[in-house]
């Protein structure tokens, strides 16, 4: 059985791709929405429990996992680290599917290494801060001293628990945009203009994550852009293509 961390669109598509090539596949997701999206792939099994290193080890040993494919979000470094350690302990081959970053040549782009640094930099660059970094980073932005006097807008998934968390953190309804991306350049521009953004904060999640259209919109509006760089993780094996992942799986399952 091939076990794949599939909490992203390309992760789900990769799980379906592997399934179509005749492998038994279990896809791991941590949200009901992600589980719903996997239902389109007939025959795929779903694990909906979050796992730490010990959880991966237990699962690998109980379910005869032949290979682990890490297609988790580019910023989910803890999942990758825990999975690699568990694979090493259990002798399970590990491969990381890593989507390409979007390229940006822009003199108003500021790269930082953490959410905390992004909050501080955004507070230095403007008073109307538009967040496109997802819900998990909201607690840091909500409590950042540099943003205390700023008007902070967050764009998040339209899921009830996500919106509720934002409200509990102090974001008022008129500071919450609950929409499913990715977004076109034109829609990004309209939203930035509507909410008077004078600085945008994002992650480099690649073209599939909508980074390229955000970059283009920001450049056309001549706005400062704070980019939280991807975590530095030393993956044991990496591929940027579905075919490369499949070849890796074949090498370990067809001996």
C-alpha positions in Angstrom: 0.0 0.0 0.0 1.2 3.5 -0.9 0.5 6.1 1.9 0.4 9.7 0.7 0.1 12.9 2.7 -2.5 14.6 0.4 -3.7 17.8 2.0 -3.3 20.0 -1.1 -4.9 20.0 -4.5 -1.8 18.6 -6.2 -1.4 16.1 -3.4 -4.9 14.8 -4.1 -4.3 14.7 -7.8 -1.1 12.8 -7.2 -2.9 10.3 -5.1 -5.4 9.8 -7.9 -2.5 9.4 -10.4 -0.8 6.7 -8.4 -4.2 4.9 -7.9 -4.8 5.0 -11.7 -1.5 3.1 -12.1 -2.7 0.1 -10.2 -1.5 0.8 -6.7 -3.5 0.5 -3.5 -3.5 4.1 -2.1 -4.4 5.6 1.2 -4.5 9.4 1.3 -4.1 11.3 4.5 -6.0 14.5 5.1 -6.8 16.5 8.2 -10.0 18.3 7.2 -13.5 17.2 6.3 -13.3 19.3 3.1 -10.1 17.5 2.0 -11.8 14.2 2.6 -14.8 15.2 0.5 -12.6 16.2 -2.4 -10.9 12.8 -2.4 -14.3 11.1 -2.9 -13.9 11.6 -6.7 -11.2 9.0 -6.7 -13.0 5.7 -6.6 -11.2 3.0 -4.6 -9.0 5.4 -2.6 -8.8 4.9 1.1 -8.7 7.9 3.4 -6.9 8.5 6.8 -8.3 11.6 8.5 -6.3 11.5 11.7 -3.4 13.9 12.2 -0.1 12.1 13.0 3.1 12.9 14.8 6.2 10.8 14.4 4.9 8.1 16.7 1.6 8.0 14.9 3.3 7.5 11.6 5.4 4.7 13.0 2.3 2.9 14.4 0.4 3.4 11.1 3.3 2.2 8.9 3.7 -1.0 11.0 0.0 -1.9 11.2 -0.8 -1.3 7.6 2.2 -2.7 5.6 3.0 0.6 4.0 5.4 0.0 1.1 6.2 3.6 0.3 5.4 7.1 1.8 4.7 10.0 -0.5 4.9 13.4 1.1 2.7 15.8 -0.8 1.9 17.9 2.2 1.7 21.7 1.9 5.1 23.4 1.1 5.0 25.0 4.5 4.0 21.9 6.5 7.6 21.3 7.7 6.6 19.4 10.8 4.7 16.8 8.8 7.7 16.2 6.5 10.2 16.0 9.4 8.0 13.6 11.4 7.3 11.4 8.4 11.0 11.1 7.4 12.0 10.1 10.9 9.2 7.5 11.0 10.2 6.2 7.6 13.8 5.7 8.7 12.7 3.8 11.8 10.4 1.5 9.9 12.5 1.1 6.7 9.8 2.7 4.6 11.0 4.5 1.4 10.2 8.2 1.5 9.8 10.7 -1.3 8.8 14.3 -1.3 6.7 15.8 -4.0 7.7 19.5 -4.1 5.8 21.9 -6.3 7.9 24.6 -7.9 8.1 28.1 -6.4 6.8 31.1 -8.4 9.5 33.4 -9.6 9.4 37.1 -8.8 11.6 40.0 -9.9 10.3 42.9 -7.9 12.1 45.6 -6.0 9.3 45.9 -3.4 9.3 42.2 -2.5 10.6 41.5 1.0 11.5 37.9 1.9 11.3 36.8 5.5 11.8 33.4 7.2 8.9 33.3 9.6 5.4 34.5 10.3 6.6 36.6 13.2 9.1 38.4 10.9 6.4 38.9 8.3 4.1 40.6 10.9 6.9 42.9 12.0 7.9 43.8 8.4 4.3 44.4 7.3 3.8 46.8 10.2 6.8 48.8 9.1 5.5 49.0 5.5 1.9 50.0 5.8 -1.2 50.5 7.9 -3.6 48.5 5.8 -2.3 45.0 5.8 -3.8 42.3 3.6 -3.1 38.7 4.7 -3.1 35.9 2.2 -1.2 33.4 4.3 -4.1 31.1 5.5 -5.7 30.6 8.9 -2.9 28.8 10.8 -0.8 32.0 10.9 -3.6 34.2 12.1 -2.8 34.0 15.9 0.6 35.5 15.2 -0.7 38.4 13.2 -3.6 39.0 15.6 -1.1 39.4 18.5 1.8 41.1 16.8 2.7 44.3 18.6 3.8 46.0 15.2 0.3 45.5 13.9 -1.6 46.8 16.9 -2.5 50.1 15.2 -2.9 48.6 11.7 -6.0 47.6 9.8 -5.5 43.9 9.1 -7.6 42.0 6.6 -7.4 38.2 6.4 -8.4 36.1 3.4 -9.3 32.6 4.6 -11.2 29.4 3.6 -15.0 29.6 3.8 -15.2 27.0 6.5 -17.2 27.6 9.7 -14.4 26.6 12.1 -11.9 28.8 10.3 -14.1 31.8 10.3 -14.9 31.2 13.9 -11.3 31.1 14.9 -10.7 34.4 13.1 -13.6 36.0 15.0 -12.3 34.7 18.3 -8.9 36.2 17.5 -10.5 39.6 17.1 -11.0 39.9 13.4 -14.3 41.7 12.7 -16.6 40.5 9.9 -15.6 43.4 7.7 -12.0 42.3 8.1 -12.6 38.7 7.0 -12.8 37.5 3.4 -13.9 33.9 3.4 -13.3 32.7 -0.2 -11.9 29.6 -1.8 -8.9 30.2 -4.1 -6.8 30.3 -6.1 -7.7 33.7 -7.4 -7.1 35.4 -10.8 -4.9 38.4 -11.1 -8.0 40.6 -11.7 -9.8 39.4 -8.6 -6.7 39.9 -6.5 -6.4 43.4 -7.7 -10.1 44.2 -7.0 -9.8 42.9 -3.5 -6.6 44.7 -2.7 -8.2 47.9 -4.0 -11.5 47.4 -2.2 -9.8 46.9 1.2 -7.3 49.8 0.7 -4.3 47.4 1.0 -1.0 49.2 1.1 1.0 46.0 1.9 0.2 42.4 1.1 1.6 39.4 3.0 1.8 35.9 1.3 3.6 32.6 1.1 5.4 31.3 -2.0 3.0 28.4 -2.5 3.7 28.1 -6.3 1.4 28.6 -9.3 -1.1 26.0 -8.1 -1.4 27.9 -4.8 -2.1 31.1 -6.6 1.2 32.8 -5.8 1.8 33.9 -9.4 -1.5 35.8 -9.7 -0.9 37.5 -6.4 2.5 38.5 -7.4 1.2 40.0 -10.7 -1.6 41.9 -9.0 0.8 43.4 -6.4 3.2 44.5 -9.1 0.5 46.2 -11.1 -0.7 48.1 -8.1 2.9 48.9 -7.0 2.4 47.6 -3.5 5.0 46.3 -1.1 4.9 42.5 -0.8 6.1 40.5 2.2 6.8 36.9 1.3 7.3 34.2 3.9 9.9 31.9 2.5 9.5 28.2 2.5 10.9 26.3 5.4 14.4 24.9 4.9 14.0 21.1 5.0 16.6 18.5 3.9 14.4 15.9 2.2 15.9 12.5 1.7 14.3 12.1 -1.8 12.5 14.8 -3.9 10.7 15.0 -7.2 8.8 17.9 -8.8 6.7 15.7 -11.1 4.1 13.0 -10.8 6.1 10.8 -13.1 9.2 11.1 -11.0 7.2 10.0 -7.9 5.8 7.1 -9.8 9.2 5.9 -11.0 10.4 6.1 -7.4 7.5 3.9 -6.2 8.1 1.4 -9.0 11.8 1.1 -8.0 10.8 0.0 -4.5 7.7 -2.1 -5.1 8.6 -4.0 -8.2 11.9 -5.6 -7.0 
